[in-house]
Amino acid sequence: MVLSANLNILSEIGKEQMNRVIVELSVNDKNEVLTNNQTINTGVNVIDKIQELAGLGIKKIIITFKSFEGQLEDLPREQVKNIMFQIPGPIDKVIIACQISSLDDI
């Protein structure tokens, strides 16, 4: 099951089922989490949100970089690297959702 950053539904999922849930987080170029089809800026830092998710038992996340989505630009490598270095241990899989423009992006 894939959920967006809206965590209300997570309260209805049992802790034992959290390993089956993948949460999608859309972020802007300031690493702030966006909701409602990327139209509302929550002002919450993506690492703070990931730590919250890890505390709930989430182990898999998808991060979408709104600034680069559909732009055929290079992957925001520095932004990705900075986020990845801060991912807490309980998160065991991070999927970066971003359009690639060359094999160097992979």
Phi, psi and omega in degrees: 000132178249129179239151173275185187297347178291113188268002183304319183291336181298331179293342180268352181261132180294150181305324182291342180267351185299332180290350179262358184260136172244126180256130178265129176241122173267135181230153175264187183288353177257011181064028176265139183285133178251145178231181178052063181057038176067024181260343181243123176272117181283341184077001181270130178294139183300323179293321176299319180293319179295320177297321176298315179297317179300322178295335178274353179104002178290137181241347184229134178223155171243133176245123177253130180262099186303319184299336185249353183295123177072014184262352184054037176254167178299151174303139178286073190304314181296319179296315178298313181300315181297321178291313184299325179292344183253001182296127180291153184308321182297338178282118184254353177213129176234124177252125178265117180261104182202140178290136179259149180249348178202169178295337178297337180286342185277000000 
